[in-house]
Amino acid sequence: MMKYLQNLGRSLMLPVAVLPAAAILAGIAHWILNFAEDSVIANYMMAGSDAILGSLGILFAVGVAIGMSKDQHGAAGLSGLVAFLVTTQVLETESVSALLSIDPENVNMAFDEEIIENVFIGILSGIIASIMYNRFSHVRLPDALAFFSGKRLVPIMSAGAMLVISAVLFFVWPIVYGWLVTFGTWIMDMGATGAGLYGFFNRLLIPTGLHHALNNVFWFDLAGIDDIASFWNSEGEQGITGRYLAGFFPIMMFGLPAAALAMYHTAKTKRRKQAASLLMAAGFASFFTGVTEPLEFSFMFLAPLLYVVHAALTGLSLFIAASFQWTAGFSFSAGFVDYTLSLAVPIANQPYMLLVQGLFFAFLYYFLFRFLIQKFDLKTPGREDEEVVAQTEGSEPAAGGAAPTSQRDKTTVMAEEIYEGLGGDENVTSIDNCVSRLRIEVGDMDKVDQEKIKATGVPGVNVVGQHNIQVVVGTQVQFVADEMIKIRNRE
């Protein structure tokens, strides 16, 4: 079950990766509108942004279907679209009105077109489509129906399955929608405290990958909050819209990079240079793009105390930003790129104060991390036990000791070393990846050589089950995964 939920979390990142395109269009458009209110170009770009932000349900249906299918085939994405269209048409207000023989204004609000075409229905459609694809994509029908065999059968089965599920949703969806609204309202009614609690649990769920599910409630239109789209469309209430986004900027742009500096300064002298290559690269990724997992996984399991402190500080940051109503927004993550784009959005409220808050958190993270590392002798990068260090430093470089001569060579060498450390062809049964982690399924965990994997310089290795292991690579993870798949499929 945990593996399935982790795969779902990874699949959610495919449609989420589309959002920066909307953010760039909206950010530039708002910037132009500051100088020319009736700019045709700005309105043209805003229309492009709205096309993405207004179609999130479809994007999630297609993205989840592809991500959850066994070979990420486009036929699964088409099936996800079919499943989404079937459900949203069957359950929209006019259809329900005709089914119940009542006036449209008396139909439950949950079936309103703008509500039913939501991310939750999109995710559900994608999951069902992926199940249909994994089950029926290789089914052969009798010759008379052979045209509809295999992958062509999947959209048909998806449509049929969603008709059945739509019948269930007819009764269940109003209840689920009511729960989502209640949960969202409960958090919203707690004001800044609710934002702080959300930030705290957001970070605590990172190791499991389930933080994506929590994010969907606050970032998208599941419970009426829809922070991302509302912010970039500059709709809502200034100082309130974006409160579930803004507090992450001080953490990702300032706090975590400062934590990386603290870990570098507390590393053992002879290991400081090696630690720097990991920590500084991960720190820059956190600042510039908001991708924090390479850095978080570098101490998450080596020093769990630090990670709990980090989660608490994240909650504190969201609480402070929400209390003072300092808001900015992001579409992908709270890094420098999204921060810069959000400055032009009219609904942003005193976004420059987040930089001041960020400087405060930089000092807080640096001195608190440094104190805790030294006080409790925490084994952060560069402070590992000597025997582990000796094993890591004694590893021979791949490819006969030849130094990689290009970025592609480095990726290939890393992929080969990781693949060997996982046990090679005899042990690796599946290879997948999310934003920064390889998600590997192996036959026998005892055959995995974690030290060999760590010797490649990856930030961390996380065993999440009897047959599942994650390798934190960083923002270049897709290329490493692609190389590993090539290795696995070689003849």
N, C-alpha and C positions, 0 to 999 in steps of 0.2 A: 504494500500500500504506500509506504513512504517513497519507494522508488517511483511509483506512478505519479505521485504528487510532485516529486522533484522534476520529473520529465515534463509535467504540465507547467511548472514554474519556468523551466527552460524554454518551453514552446511559447510562453507568453512574451518572451523577449523579442521574438520575430516581429510581431505587429508593433510592439513598443519602439523598435528601432526605426519605424517609419516616422514617428512623431517629430524628430528633429527637423525633418523637411518642412513640416507645418510651422514649427517654431521659427525657422529661418525666414520663411515667407512672411509670417505675421510680424516678426521683429523688424524686418526691413520696411514693411508696409507702414507700421506705426511710426517708425523713424521719419519716413517721407511725409506722413500726414502731419507731423509737427511743423513742417515748413510749408506744406501745400495741402490744405484741407480737402480740396476737391480733385486731388491727383488721380488721374485715370490709371496710371501705373500702379499706385498704391492699392486702389480698389480692386484692380485686376489680380494683384498678388494676394490680397485678403481673400478673394474668392477661391484661389488655389488652396490657401490654408484651410478655409472652411470646408472645402471638399474632403480634406483628410479628417479634420476634427469632427465633422458631421457624419462620418462613415466608420466610426470606430468599431461598431458591432460587426460590420462586414469584414473589416481588417482582422479582427480577432477570430472570427469564424474561419477564414482562410488560413491565417497564420497558425492557429492551434491545430487545425486539421493536418497541415503539412508537417508541423513539428512533431506531432504525436504519431504520425504514420511510420511504419517500419523502415521505409527507405526514402522518406521526405519527397515523395513524387507529387508532381503538379496535379495529377488526377484527384488526389486527396483534397487539395485546395479547392478545386472545382466542386467537389462533393460538399465541402464545408459551406461554400456559397449557396448551393442548392438547398442544403439543410436549413440555413439561415432564412432564405427567401420563403421557403415553405412555412416555417413557423411564424414569421412575422406577418405574412399575409393571412394565414388562417386565424391568427389571434389579434389582428388589428380591430379597431373599434367597429367599423362597418360590418365585418364578418361576424363578430360576436353579437352585434345588434340584430343581424338577420337570423342568427342561430337561436337567439332567445326571444325573438319577436318583440323587442322593446326599442324605444327611441335611443338613438346614439348617445344623447346627453345623460342617459341613465346607466350607461355601461361603466363598469368599474374603471377608475383612473389608471389602474395597472395595465390596461389594454390600449391606452393612448399610444398613437403611432410613435411619438417621440420617446416614450418610455419603453415600449416593447422592443424597439430596435436598439437594445442596449448591449453592453459588453458581456453581461452575464449570459444572455441568450446567444451571443456570438461564441463565447467559450463553450457553452453546452453543445451548440451546433458543430463546432470544430471537433469536440471529443467524440460525438456520435459518428461523424463522418470518418474520423480516424479509425474507430472500431470497425466500421463497415469496410473501410479500405483494407485493414489488416486481415479481415476475415474473408472478403470476397474478391480481392484483386487478382487472385490466381484460379478462380473457379471457372471450369469449362462447362458450357451449356451444350445441349444437343445441337446437331448440325443446323437444324432449322432456326435455331436462335443463336448461332455461333457469333453473329455480329455483336451481340450484347455480352459476350464473355469477358472475363478478366476485368481490367480497369474500367471498361465501359459499363460494367454492371454496378460499379460502386455508387455513382450518383443516383441511379434508380433505387438501390437499396437504401441509400441515405434519405431520399425523399419519402419512401415508405416508412422508414423508422421514425422520421420526424413527424409524420402524420399521427402515428400512435403516441409519440411523446407529447405532441401538441394537445392531444386529448387529455393527457394527464396534467399538462401545464394549465389547461383551462381551469382546473380546480386548484392546482397547487400554486401557480404563479402569483395570484393575488395575495396568498398567505406569505410566500417568500418575499415578495415586494414589501409587504407590511413589516416583516422582520428587519429587512435591510434599512428601511426608512427609520424604524425604531432605533436600531443600533447607531445609524448615522446621526440621528437626532440626539441620542444620549451623549455621544461624543461632542457634538456641536454645542449642546446645552452646558457642557463642562467648560466651554470656552478655551482659554489658554491651557488649562490643566488637561483637557482632553487632547489637545495637540501634543502636549508633552508626553502623555501616556502612549499616544500613537507612535511618536518618535522612538520611545524606549523599546516598544515591542517590535517595531520595524527592524531595528538592529539585532535584537535577540533572535529573530527568525531567520537571519541571513544564513547561518550554517545549514539549515534545512531546506532553504530555497522557497519556503512558504511565505516569505515576506511579500511576494508578488500578489498573493491572494488578499492580504491585508491592504496593500496599496490600492487594489481595484476599487475598494469601497470608498476611498477618499479622493482618489485621483480621477476616477471616471464616473459616469452617470449611473451608478447602481443604487445609490441611496439619496440622490438629489444633490450631492456635494459637487462632483464634477470639477475639481479644482484646476486641473490642467486646461481643459477646453475653456472653462469660464475665464481663467486668467488671460489666455492668449486671445480670446475674443473680446477681452476687456468688458466682460459682463459680470454683474454681481455687485458687491459692496466693497468699496475701497478700504483697505486695512483688514478686511476679513477674507475675501477671496485670495487664495494663495497661502493661507496660514499653515496648510499641511505640506507646503513646499519650501517656504522661505527659510525655515530654521535649519535646513540641511546645508545651505550655502556656507555658513561659518564653520561647519564641521568638515565638509569635504574640501573646501578651498584653503582652510587655515588649520583646523584642529588636527586632522589626520596627518598632513605634511609635517606639522610640528611634532607629532608623536613619532614619525619616522626619524626626525632629527634627534629626538631624545634616545631612541633605540640605537642610532648610529653612535652617539656620544658615549653610550654606556656599553658598547660592544668591546670585547677584548682587543687590545691594541693590535695583535698580530692577525686578527680577523676583521678589523674595521674596514679595510679596503674591500674585502669580499662582501661584507654586509652593506656597504655603501651602494654597490651596484644594484642590489635588490631594493633597498629602502628608498633611495633617491628616485629611481625609475617609478616605483609604485607611488611615491609621494607626489611626483609630477603628474602621473595619470589621475590621481585623486583631485588635484588642484585644477587641472586643465579640462578634463572630461567628466569628472565626477564618478569615474569607475573606481570603486574603493576596495573591491574584493581581493585583488592581489596584495594590498597592504594589510587588510583586516585578517586574511588567512595567514599572514606571516607571523601573527602573534596570537591568533584566536585559540589555537590548541596548545601552543607552547606556554602561553600565559593567560589562562582563562579569566583570572582576576582582572587583567587589563581590559579584556573584552567586555566584561560586565560594567566596568567603569566607563568604557567608551559608549555603551548603550545608554547608561544613565546620563552622560554628558550630552548625548544626542537629544534625549528627551528634554533636558534642561534648555538646550538651544532652541528647540521648537517652542517651548514654554515662554522663553524670554521674547523671542520674535513675535509670537502671537500676543503676548501681554502688551507690548508697545505698538502693535499693529504695523510692524515693518514687514512689507511683503515684496517678494519678487517671485518669479516662476521659472520652471524648467519643463522641458518636454521629454528629455531623456534622463538627465541626472544633474545634480546641483554643482556643476563645474563652472569654470571661467567662461566657456563658450556660451552656455545657456544664460548665465548671469548677465553678460554683456548684451545679448539680444533682448532680454527682458526689460532692460532699462527704458526702452522706448515705448513700452506698453503703458497706456494711460492709467490703468487701474493699479499699477505698481505704486506702493506707498512708502516713501522714504527708504528706497532700496539701498542707498549709500550707507545707511546706519548698519546694515548687515556686514559691511566691511569693518566698521568699528567693533561690532560684536565679534567678528571673526578674529581680529587682533587680540581681543580679550581671551577668546578660546584658544588661540595659538599659545599664549603664555600659560594658560591653565593646563592644556594638554602636555606641553613640554615639561613643565616642572612637576606635575603630578605623575606623569609616566616615568620621568627620570627618578623621582623619589621612590615610587613603588618598585621599580626594577632593581634599584640598589638595595632598598630596605629588605625585600623578600628574595633577592637573588633570583629573579625571574629569568627563564631561559629564552629570552627574545633573540632574534637573529644576531649572530656574532657572539653569543654567550652560551652556546651549547656545550655539553660535556666534552671533554677532550677526546674520549674514545670515538664519539660520533664525528667530531671534527676530523680525526685522523682517517676515518673511513671515507669521508667525503672528499678530503684533499688528496687521498691516495688513489682516487678513481682515475682511470686512464681515459684520455679523450677518445672520442669515437673516430671512425674512419682511419684507423691506423695511426692515430696521433696527429693527423694533419689538421692544421688550424683552418677553421672555416674562412672562406674568402669572400663570402657575400651573405646578405641577410637570408637568402633562400638556403644557402648551405647551412647556416646556423639553425634554421628551422628544421631542416632535414635531419641534421645530427641530433638535435634535441628530440625529435619524434622517434628516431631509431633507438636512442638511449632509453627513453620512457617506455617504449614498446617492449624492449628487452627486459626492463625492470619489472614490467607487468607480467612477464612470463611468456611473451611471444605468442606465436600462432596457437600453441597448444593450450594456452590459458585465457587469452582474450576472446570474449564471445560477442561483445558489442562495443562500439566507440561512438560517443556523442559529445556535444559541448554546449555550454551556455555562453554568457558574455565573457567570462574569464576562466572558466573551469572545464577541464575534460571530465566527462562522466563515463566511466568505464565499468563494464560488467565482466567479471572474470569467473572462471570455473572453480579455482581453488585459491583462496586468499593467502594461504601459506606459501604459495609459489611467487608471491609478489615481493620484490626486493625494494622496500621503501627508500633505503639509503642510496641505492643506485639511482632511483628517480630523483631524490633530492639533490644528488650530486650534479644534476643538469642545471641547477640554479633556480628551480621553480620555488615560488614562495611557500608552498605547503602541500601536504598530502592528507586527505581526509577519508578514512574508512567509514562508510555510512551503512554498511550491512554485511551480511555473510558473503555476498558476491558482488558488492558495489563499492567502488572507490572513486574518489574525485581527486584530480590533480590540478592545483591552481597554477595557471600559466600566465595569465594577464590578458591584455587587450589583443595579443596576437594568437589567441587560442585557436581560432578557426583554422589558421594556416597549419598549425601543429596537428590539429585533428585531421585535416585533409591529407597531410603527409602520412599519418598513421594509418588512415583508411587505405591509402595507396599501398603501404607496406603489407597490410593485412590481405589485400586483394591480389597481391602479386602471385604469379604462377611459379 
